[in-house]
């Protein structure tokens, strides 16, 4: 677009002489006209306009002489109806032949059904009793019908094949497992109740309680039954061991886990030590001031003691019967470190159990 600038003869050349055309202000610098001001634009935005055409083939054009944009929107009349779409109108415009959704049929009004591969289908429906079901294949509504049902009203139930109840969560949130509608496991407020035999870890446990004094005994073939402990035969020798860090010459009071009564066979130490066994803690306290060169008084509660010079297993001969005076599974001991330095002292008792 040509601009007819005014004569610049005799005009100032410092930019103060200006001329405005089409919304743009130009200034004269003595040699040429320049658009004045930062961000000056060559467009007067008030000169542009848009013309909206009738729907048809979508298009957008511009007239450079008039500054008018012409917009033609697309014609969507073939996709719209005068009324709101329904499922029928949507599927009618291109439903597939393999996947269909049906709301309601002649037998179950309000049923939602989805066709699946292989001629099966999944349906969701309710009954007048207020229950809701999710089921595959069958058409009847009964709770014992063939198929898988999730029934909801006072809880949830899972039925499988010809009406066999498999799982139920009742209104109290108790979970119940069934085998052919027979209750086998149920959660309670205090734990779990199992009906019938329990098999765990390859062992099958009895379904009835034993008598007083009996214990569960395996037959070695995967069955566990009640039986008297005495029927298990003689006991084998076993050990009890403790390790404790003790300063040289210091004593440490410890407790071994042992049977209530046992025959002591040996006492082993890994370093030089003085080890004394007691029937109760009071006897140990009363014996605390006795020197190792003084024999314990009979009836003082001292069961056995050894003084070793290093890593030694001291046999107890003749054999000594040790016991806990309050009939608990513990033997109280005092260990004195005689190694000459602070160290971990390990003491091992070997014995045969005499009392259950």
C-alpha positions as CSV (number, residue, x, y, z in Angstrom):
1,X,0.0,0.0,0.0
2,X,1.5,3.3,-1.1
3,X,1.6,6.2,1.5
4,X,1.5,9.8,0.3
5,X,3.7,11.5,2.9
6,X,3.6,15.3,3.2
7,X,6.4,17.5,2.2
8,X,9.4,17.6,4.6
9,X,10.9,20.9,3.3
10,X,11.9,23.0,6.3
11,X,10.7,20.4,8.8
12,X,12.6,19.3,11.9
13,X,14.9,16.3,11.5
14,X,15.0,15.2,15.1
15,X,11.9,13.0,14.8
16,X,9.5,15.5,16.2
17,X,7.8,16.0,12.8
18,X,5.3,13.2,12.5
19,X,2.6,11.9,10.2
20,X,-0.2,9.3,11.0
21,X,-1.9,7.1,8.5
22,X,-3.9,3.8,8.9
23,X,-3.3,3.9,12.7
24,X,0.5,4.1,12.3
25,X,2.5,7.2,13.3
26,X,5.7,7.9,11.3
27,X,8.4,10.4,12.2
28,X,10.9,12.2,9.8
29,X,14.6,11.8,10.7
30,X,15.9,14.0,7.9
31,X,16.4,11.2,5.4
32,X,13.4,8.9,5.7
33,X,10.1,8.3,7.4
34,X,10.2,5.7,10.2
35,X,7.4,4.1,12.2
36,X,7.5,5.9,15.5
37,X,7.3,4.2,19.0
38,X,8.4,0.8,20.4
39,X,6.3,-2.1,19.1
40,X,4.8,0.0,16.3
41,X,2.5,-2.2,14.1
42,X,1.6,-1.8,10.5
43,X,-2.0,-3.0,11.2
44,X,-5.0,-1.1,12.4
45,X,-6.9,-3.8,14.2
46,X,-10.1,-1.9,14.0
47,X,-10.1,-2.4,10.2
48,X,-10.5,-6.2,10.4
49,X,-13.8,-8.1,10.6
50,X,-15.2,-11.7,10.3
51,X,-18.1,-12.9,8.2
52,X,-19.9,-16.1,9.3
53,X,-21.2,-18.1,6.3
54,X,-23.9,-20.8,6.4
55,X,-22.7,-24.4,7.2
56,X,-21.1,-26.3,4.4
57,X,-17.6,-27.3,3.5
58,X,-15.4,-25.9,6.2
59,X,-13.3,-23.0,4.9
60,X,-11.5,-19.8,6.0
61,X,-10.6,-17.0,3.5
62,X,-9.3,-13.3,3.7
63,X,-10.0,-10.3,1.5
64,X,-6.9,-8.1,1.5
65,X,-8.8,-5.2,0.0
66,X,-11.5,-5.1,2.6
67,X,-9.7,-6.7,5.6
68,X,-12.6,-9.2,6.0
69,X,-12.2,-12.9,7.0
70,X,-14.9,-15.3,5.7
71,X,-15.5,-18.5,7.8
72,X,-17.7,-21.4,6.6
73,X,-18.4,-23.9,9.5
74,X,-18.7,-27.6,8.7
75,X,-22.2,-29.1,8.1
76,X,-22.9,-31.5,11.0
77,X,-26.6,-32.0,10.3
78,X,-26.1,-35.6,9.4
79,X,-24.8,-36.3,12.9
80,X,-27.4,-34.4,14.8
81,X,-31.1,-34.9,15.5
82,X,-33.7,-32.6,16.7
83,X,-34.0,-34.7,19.9
84,X,-31.5,-36.1,22.4
85,X,-29.7,-39.2,21.2
86,X,-30.8,-42.6,22.6
87,X,-28.9,-45.9,22.7
88,X,-31.0,-47.0,19.7
89,X,-30.0,-43.9,17.6
90,X,-26.4,-44.3,18.5
91,X,-26.2,-48.0,17.7
92,X,-28.3,-47.4,14.6
93,X,-25.6,-45.2,13.2
94,X,-23.0,-48.0,13.2
95,X,-23.4,-50.9,15.8
96,X,-21.0,-53.7,15.3
97,X,-22.3,-57.2,14.6
98,X,-20.2,-59.0,17.3
99,X,-20.6,-56.8,20.3
100,X,-24.0,-55.6,21.5
101,X,-25.5,-54.0,24.6
102,X,-29.2,-54.7,25.5
103,X,-31.2,-52.9,28.2
104,X,-34.2,-55.1,29.1
105,X,-35.7,-58.1,27.3
106,X,-38.9,-60.0,27.4
107,X,-38.2,-61.9,30.6
108,X,-36.1,-59.5,32.7
109,X,-37.0,-55.8,32.4
110,X,-34.1,-53.5,33.2
111,X,-31.5,-56.1,32.5
112,X,-28.0,-54.9,31.4
113,X,-26.4,-57.5,29.1
114,X,-23.0,-57.6,27.3
115,X,-22.4,-60.2,24.7
116,X,-19.1,-62.1,25.0
117,X,-17.0,-64.2,22.7
118,X,-18.2,-67.8,22.1
119,X,-21.9,-67.1,22.4
120,X,-21.8,-66.3,26.2
121,X,-22.8,-63.0,27.8
122,X,-22.6,-61.2,31.1
123,X,-25.7,-59.6,32.6
124,X,-26.5,-57.4,35.6
125,X,-30.1,-57.4,36.9
126,X,-32.1,-56.9,40.0
127,X,-35.1,-58.6,41.6
128,X,-38.2,-57.3,43.5
129,X,-36.6,-58.5,46.8
130,X,-34.0,-55.8,46.4
131,X,-31.1,-58.1,45.5
132,X,-28.7,-57.4,42.6
133,X,-27.0,-60.1,40.5
134,X,-24.1,-60.3,38.1
135,X,-24.3,-63.5,36.2
136,X,-23.1,-65.2,33.0
137,X,-25.1,-67.4,30.5
138,X,-28.3,-68.3,32.3
139,X,-31.6,-66.5,32.0
140,X,-33.4,-67.4,35.2
141,X,-33.3,-65.2,38.3
142,X,-33.3,-67.8,41.1
143,X,-30.4,-67.6,43.6
144,X,-29.5,-71.3,43.0
145,X,-29.3,-71.0,39.2
146,X,-26.4,-72.2,37.2
147,X,-23.7,-69.5,36.8
148,X,-21.8,-67.0,39.0
149,X,-23.9,-64.6,41.1
150,X,-22.8,-61.7,43.3
151,X,-25.8,-61.0,45.4
152,X,-26.1,-57.8,47.3
153,X,-28.6,-56.7,49.9
154,X,-27.5,-57.8,53.4
155,X,-24.1,-58.9,52.1
156,X,-22.4,-60.4,49.1
157,X,-22.5,-64.0,48.0
158,X,-20.6,-65.9,45.3
159,X,-22.5,-68.9,43.8
160,X,-21.0,-71.4,41.5
161,X,-22.4,-74.1,39.3
162,X,-25.9,-75.5,40.0
163,X,-26.5,-73.4,43.0
164,X,-23.5,-74.3,45.2
165,X,-22.6,-71.4,47.5
166,X,-18.9,-70.7,47.6
167,X,-18.2,-67.4,49.4
168,X,-20.3,-65.0,51.4
169,X,-19.7,-61.7,53.2
170,X,-22.7,-61.0,55.5
171,X,-24.0,-57.8,56.9
172,X,-21.5,-58.0,59.9
173,X,-18.6,-58.2,57.4
174,X,-17.9,-61.8,58.4
175,X,-16.3,-63.7,55.6
176,X,-17.5,-67.3,55.1
177,X,-16.0,-70.0,52.8
178,X,-18.2,-72.9,51.6
179,X,-17.6,-76.2,49.9
180,X,-20.8,-77.2,48.0
181,X,-22.8,-74.8,50.3
182,X,-21.3,-76.4,53.4
183,X,-19.6,-73.9,55.7
184,X,-15.9,-74.6,56.2
185,X,-14.3,-71.4,57.4
186,X,-15.7,-68.2,59.0
187,X,-14.0,-65.1,60.4
188,X,-15.3,-63.9,63.7
189,X,-14.7,-60.9,66.0
190,X,-12.1,-63.0,67.9
191,X,-10.4,-64.9,65.1
192,X,-11.2,-67.7,62.6
193,X,-13.5,-70.7,63.0
194,X,-12.7,-73.8,60.9
195,X,-15.3,-76.6,60.4
196,X,-13.8,-80.0,59.5
197,X,-10.2,-81.1,59.3
198,X,-7.4,-78.6,58.9
199,X,-4.4,-79.5,56.7
200,X,-1.5,-77.1,57.0
201,X,2.1,-77.7,55.9
202,X,1.3,-81.2,54.8
203,X,-0.1,-82.2,58.2
204,X,-3.8,-83.0,58.9
205,X,-4.9,-82.0,62.4
206,X,-7.6,-83.8,64.4
207,X,-11.2,-82.3,64.6
208,X,-11.7,-83.1,68.3
209,X,-10.0,-82.1,71.5
210,X,-7.7,-84.4,73.4
211,X,-7.8,-85.2,77.1
212,X,-5.9,-83.4,79.9
213,X,-2.1,-83.9,79.6
214,X,-2.2,-85.1,76.0
215,X,-0.2,-83.4,73.2
216,X,-0.4,-83.4,69.4
217,X,1.9,-86.1,68.0
218,X,2.7,-86.8,64.4
219,X,2.7,-90.3,63.0
220,X,5.3,-89.4,60.4
221,X,2.8,-89.9,57.6
222,X,1.3,-86.4,57.6
223,X,-1.3,-87.1,60.3
224,X,-1.3,-85.4,63.7
225,X,-3.3,-86.9,66.6
226,X,-3.7,-86.5,70.4
227,X,-1.5,-88.8,72.5
228,X,0.2,-89.0,75.9
229,X,3.7,-87.5,76.0
230,X,4.9,-90.6,77.9
231,X,4.2,-92.7,74.7
232,X,7.0,-90.9,72.9
233,X,9.6,-93.0,74.7
234,X,12.9,-92.0,76.4
235,X,14.4,-88.5,76.0
236,X,17.6,-87.8,74.2
237,X,20.3,-85.7,75.7
238,X,20.3,-82.0,74.8
239,X,22.1,-78.8,75.6
240,X,21.5,-75.3,76.8
241,X,24.0,-72.6,76.1
242,X,24.7,-68.9,77.1
243,X,27.3,-66.4,76.0
244,X,28.0,-63.3,78.1
245,X,30.7,-60.6,78.1
246,X,32.4,-60.5,81.6
247,X,35.3,-58.4,82.9
248,X,38.2,-60.4,84.3
249,X,37.4,-61.6,87.8
250,X,33.9,-60.3,87.6
251,X,30.7,-62.3,88.1
252,X,27.5,-62.4,86.0
253,X,24.1,-63.7,87.0
254,X,22.4,-65.5,84.1
255,X,19.5,-67.9,83.5
256,X,19.6,-71.0,81.3
257,X,16.4,-72.3,79.7
258,X,16.1,-75.9,80.8
259,X,13.5,-78.5,81.8
260,X,12.0,-78.3,85.2
261,X,14.1,-81.2,86.3
262,X,17.0,-82.9,84.4
263,X,20.1,-85.1,84.9
264,X,23.2,-83.0,84.4
265,X,26.0,-84.7,82.4
266,X,28.6,-82.0,81.8
267,X,29.4,-78.3,81.9
268,X,31.6,-76.9,79.1
269,X,33.4,-73.5,79.1
270,X,35.3,-71.8,76.3
271,X,37.7,-70.0,78.7
272,X,38.7,-70.4,82.3
273,X,35.7,-69.8,84.5
274,X,33.9,-70.6,87.7
275,X,30.3,-71.8,87.0
276,X,27.7,-72.4,89.7
277,X,24.1,-73.6,89.1
278,X,21.2,-72.8,91.5
279,X,17.7,-74.1,92.1
280,X,16.3,-70.5,92.6
281,X,17.5,-66.9,92.7
282,X,17.3,-66.6,96.5
283,X,19.9,-69.4,96.8
284,X,22.1,-67.6,94.3
285,X,21.9,-64.3,96.2
286,X,22.7,-66.0,99.5
287,X,25.7,-67.7,98.0
288,X,27.2,-64.6,96.4
289,X,29.9,-64.0,99.1
290,X,31.2,-67.6,99.2
291,X,34.8,-68.0,97.8
292,X,35.6,-70.5,95.2
293,X,37.8,-72.5,97.7
294,X,34.8,-73.0,100.1
295,X,32.5,-75.9,99.4
296,X,28.7,-75.0,99.3
297,X,26.7,-76.1,102.3
298,X,24.3,-79.0,101.7
299,X,20.7,-77.8,101.2
300,X,21.9,-74.3,100.2
301,X,20.4,-74.5,96.8
302,X,23.6,-75.1,94.9
303,X,23.0,-77.8,92.3
304,X,26.5,-78.1,90.7
305,X,29.6,-76.1,90.1
306,X,32.9,-76.4,88.2
307,X,36.1,-74.4,88.1
308,X,37.9,-74.7,84.7
309,X,41.4,-73.5,83.6
310,X,40.5,-72.9,79.9
311,X,38.3,-74.4,77.2
312,X,37.1,-77.5,78.9
313,X,34.2,-79.9,79.1
314,X,33.9,-81.0,82.7
315,X,32.0,-84.3,83.2
316,X,29.6,-84.4,86.1
317,X,30.4,-87.8,87.8
318,X,28.5,-89.2,89.5
319,X,25.5,-87.7,87.6
320,X,23.6,-84.9,89.3
321,X,19.9,-84.3,89.3
322,X,19.2,-80.6,88.8
323,X,15.8,-78.9,89.2
324,X,13.9,-75.6,89.6
325,X,12.4,-75.3,93.0
326,X,9.4,-73.4,91.7
327,X,8.8,-75.8,88.8
328,X,9.6,-73.5,86.0
329,X,11.8,-74.1,82.9
330,X,14.9,-72.2,84.2
331,X,18.2,-72.9,85.8
332,X,19.8,-69.9,87.6
333,X,23.6,-69.6,87.4
334,X,26.6,-67.4,88.4
335,X,29.6,-67.2,86.0
336,X,32.9,-65.8,87.1
337,X,35.5,-64.9,84.4
338,X,38.9,-66.4,85.2
339,X,40.5,-65.9,81.8
340,X,42.7,-63.0,82.9
341,X,41.0,-60.5,80.5
342,X,37.6,-59.2,79.6
343,X,36.0,-61.6,77.1
344,X,32.8,-63.4,76.0
345,X,32.3,-66.5,78.2
346,X,30.3,-69.3,76.7
347,X,28.9,-72.0,79.0
348,X,27.1,-75.1,77.7
349,X,25.1,-77.5,79.8
350,X,24.5,-81.1,78.5
351,X,21.6,-82.9,80.2
352,X,18.7,-85.4,79.8
353,X,15.2,-84.2,80.6
354,X,13.4,-85.8,83.6
355,X,10.2,-83.8,83.9
356,X,7.8,-82.5,81.3
